[in-house]
Amino acid sequence: MTATDSLGLGAWWLDRISAFNLFGLNFAHPEALLLLAPLPLWIWWQRRRAAQLRTIPFSRARVLATGPRPSLRWVKWLPWLRVAALAGLIVAVAQPRSGARAERVNSDGIDIALTVDISSSMLAEDFQPQNRMEVAREKLKRFVLSRTTDRIGLVAFSGEALTQVPLTTDYPVVLAAIDNLQIGQLEDGTAIGTAIATAANRLRNSPGRSRVMVLLTDGENNRGAIDPRTAAQAAGAFGIRIYTIGVGSEGMAPVPVGRGLFGLRYENRPVKIDEPLLTEIANTTGGRYFRAKDAAALQAIYEQIDRLERTAVEAKAFIRYTERFRWPLLLGVFALLAELWLRAKRGVLP
């Protein structure tokens, strides 16, 4: 047999041991079980050695009488106790365990950058009894909670843009960041091009097979050095699909214009959303534009995006192992202690 054949045979045996399953147990280090093979030879050698010791001659009977007196009934158990101790320790080293396995499951996994306008106009109260920002937070959170295996990031923008949460599957962190979105965190204005560029920068190197940006705004692009159309074309080149949402009712809406003695002062002003621009941005990247005129419409839009963006991917689901090495370890230790006790108390001949 060649060395290559020997290696192949050894690998075959390791595969068989790894696949061995007894009462739902498998082993983290199955190669350690190979150490059990020499134990029968060791028992045979111990029995032969014991037979030889029983025939050792003594020059004087008095020496034998004063020496340790064996208890033959217990002597025969000593090799078996040693074998039990070794076997228990070997099995413990092999680390038996149960319960864990890896399963391949089909799941929906995409990378999503939620890009949210936090300009002062988001305080407009045309979504009574809440303002636009409060409704947007609520619907964003429901959208996040509807995902399972997607990586989600959060970008806030007004006159500038800032990544609040990079792409992650830690949904509690994303939800907390959505709760913390506040008007006035950034310089006021609406920089749609900057927002697209910031979110696209997070998505362009993501490992997901599908990359999506959901851009929510209630205004017109009036700030930032980056043209929204140019930013959309760059995002499309990276395979990023943009869904744009224009938030706000038609006609007039109460918009905050300053602070007075009793809080914010509101004036009815026309709702201005650059729908042609948002439509062009979405079409450039293969996405869609939606108009949310009330809270119910915004919820329906997020549900529709949720149905549109489903990419079947194969993933692994893991079930945690329960370690079972303690029982063979205790058996090995108990057997070893029993052997030592018998040798000490019964005066067995070496």
N, C-alpha and C positions, 0 to 999 in steps of 0.2 A: 504494500500500500504506500502510495507516495505521500509527501508532506501535504500536498494540496488536498488529496483525498481525506487525510486525517483532519485537516482543518474543516473541510466540508462536513464530515461526520460529526465533529464537535459542535459545529453551528446547528446541525440538524437536531442533536440532542438538546441543546439549549432552547431551541424553538419549541421542542416537545414539552420541555419542563415549563417554559413560560406560558404555554397554552394550557398546562395542567390546571384543573379546577376541581377542588374537592370541597363539597358543601359550601360552594360559593366563594372559596378562598383562592387567591392567586398570590404571587410572590414578587417583591420588588427586586430581589437579587436571587433569581432561580439558580444561578450557577453555583451558589453555596451548597445546594442540595446534593451536588456531586460528591461532597465529602461524606455522605452517608454510605456510599458504596463500600469503603474499606471496613466498615464496622463488623460485618459478619466474619471477615478474616481475623479481625482483632479478637473476637470472641473465641474462635477456634484456637488461636495462639495462646490465649489466657487459660483455656481448659487444658491444653497440652502442658503448659508450664505448671499448672496446679498438680497435674498427675505426676510430673517429675519431682516436684517438691515433696510429695507424700512418700517418696522412696529415698530421701536423703538419709544416709547412715550416720549414726552417732556412735562415738567411741565409748561412751558411757551412758548407761540408762539413767544415771542420776542427772546428767545434763538435760536430757529430754524431760525428766520429771520436774525440774526447776524452771524450764523454759515456758513460754506462753502456751496455753492449752487451747487448741482450736475447737470451735463449735462447728462441726461439719455441717450441721443443718443450715447455718447462716453463711458458711463459706461459699456455697454454690450460688448464692444470690449476688455476691460482690461483682462478678463480671457484668451481670445484667444491670445492676445499678450504675456501673460506669458507662455502659452503653446508653442507658436512658439519659444520663447526664449529658453525654456528648451529643446524642441525637437532639435533645431539647435545645441545647445551645446552638447547634447547627441550624435547626429550623428557625430559631429566633433570629439568627444572623440573616437568614434568607428573607426575613421580614414578611411573614404572611399578613394579608390584609383582605378586606372584603368591602363590598358596596360600591367601589368606584369603577367607572368605566367611561370611555369616550364614545359618544354617539354622533354620527353625522346627521345633521338636520338641515332642512331647507328653511331659510329665514330671509327677511327683507332687510338689506343693509345698504344704506346710502349715506353720504356726507351732506349735511345741510347747514348753511349759514343763515341764521335769522338776522336780518338787517332792518333795524327799527328806527324810525324818525322820532327824535325826542325834542324837536323844536317847540317853541312856545305855542305855536298854533295847535299843537296836539292837546292843549287844554280846552279847546272849543267844546262847548256843551251841546252839541247837536245829536248826541247819542244818549239822551236823557233816560234815566236819571244820572248817568255817568258821563264823564268826558271821554274824548277819544283815547287818551293814554290809558285810562283805567280799563276800558273795554279791550284795548289792544293787549294789555298785560294778561287779562283773563283768558282771551282766546289763544294767545301764544302758549300759555301754560297748558291749556287743554290739548293743543297740538303736540307739545313735547310729551305729555303723558300718553298720547296715543302711539308713540314710537316704542320700539323694543330693542332693536339691535343697531339703530342708526347712530352715527356720531353727529352731534349737534354743537354748533358754535353760535355766539351772540355778538353782533356788532351794533353799536349805537351811533347815531349820527345826527347832527344838526348843521352848524356851520363848518364843522370838522367831524371826523369819524374816529372811533376808538373801539378796539376789540375788548369786549367785556369778558368773554369766555372763549378760549380756543376750542377747536373741535374735540369733543369728549363724549363718552357714554355715561359720564357721571351726571345723570339727570337731576338729582337734587341740587347740584351746584348750578346748573343752568336755570332751574326754577328759582333759586335764591337770587341769581343775577337779574332775572326778569322782574322780580319783586322790587329790586333796588333801582330799577330804571326811573330816573327822576328828570323832570324838565329843569333845565338850567345847569346840568352837569357839564355841558360843553358850550362853546360860543354859539350864539343863536344864529339861525339861518337854515338853509336847506342845500346841502352840498351832495347831490345825488351821485355825481361822478366820483367824488372822493369815497363815498360809502361803497360803491360798487368795486372800486379798486382795492379798498381795504379788505372787504369780504373775499374777493377773488384771490387776493394774496394768501389768504388762509386756506382756500380750497384747492389752489392749483397744484400743490404737491401732496395732497391727501391721497391715501392708498385706496379709497373707495372707487368702485367701478362706476358709480353715478355720483355726480356733484351737482348740488342744487343750491340756489340762492333765493330766498324769499325776501323781497324788498317791500317794506311797508312805509308809505309816506302820505302826507296830506297836503303837500304844497307843490311849488314849482322850484326848479333848480335856480338858485340865485347866489350861491357861494361856491368856493373851491376853484382850484386851478385846472382840474381835470374835467374834460368834456364828458358828459354821461354816455354819449354815443360811442366815443372812442373807448371808454372803459368797458362798455358792453361788448364791443367787438373783440377786445382783448380777452374778456371772460369767455366768450364763445370759442375763441381759439384754444383755450385750455379745457374745452369740453364742459363748461359750466352752463347749466340751464337756469335762466332767471325768470322767476314768477314775480310780477309786480302787482301791488295792491294799492289802489288809491282809496284813501279813507276820508269820508266826509259826505254829508248830505248835499243835495242840490239846492241852489238858491242862496239864502242867507243863513248864517250861523253865528251864535254869540261867541265872540273871540276875545280873550283877555288883551287889554291894551295898556294896562298899568295897574298900580296899587293905589287904593284910596284909604280912607279911615277905617273902613269895614272890610278890608281885604281887596281882592282883585276887582278891577272895574272891567266890565264887558261892554262891547259894542257889537251890534249886528253888522257883519261884513260878508261880502260875497265869498263863497267857497271857490277857491281857485286851485284846481288840480290839473297839471299838464298831462292830460290823458294821451294826446298824440305821442309825446315823448316816452311815457311809460309803456305804451303799446309797442313802439319801435324797439325799445330796449328788450322787451320780452320776445318779440318776433326775431330779433337779431340772433338770439341765443337758443331759439327753439322752445321758448317758454310761452306763457300766456299772461295777459293782463286781466285783472279783475277790479271791479268797482264795488266797494263796500259802503253802502249808504246808511246802514244801521248795524246794530250789534248782531242781529240774526244773520244778516248777509255776510258779515265778516266770519262768523262761525261756519257758515256753509262754504265759504271760500276755502278755509283751512281744511275742511273735510274733503273738499274736491281735490285739493293739492295732495292730501294724504292718499287718496285713491290713485291719483295719477302717478305718483312717485313711489312705485313698488318694484324693486329689482330683486329677483330671486337669486340668492347666493347660498353656497354651501358653507356651513359653519359647524364647529364642534361644540357639543354641550358636554360638560364635565360634571360628574357626580363625585363628591369627596370620598376618599378612602377612610375606612375605619381600621386602625392598626390592630392586629391580633397577635403580635409577637410576645406579649406579656405571659400568656399561658404556657407556651413551650419553654420560655425562659424560666418561669417559676418551677416547671416540672424538672428542668435540668438542674437548677439550684437545689431543689428538694432531694433529688436522687444523689447528688454529690454529697450533700450533708448527711444523708442516710448512710452512705458508704463510709464516710469518715467516722461517723458515730459507731458503726459496727466494728470498724478496725480498732477504735479506741476502747470500747467496752467489752468486746468479745475476745480480745487478745489473739487475733488471727495471726498465724505464722506468715511472715513476708514471703 
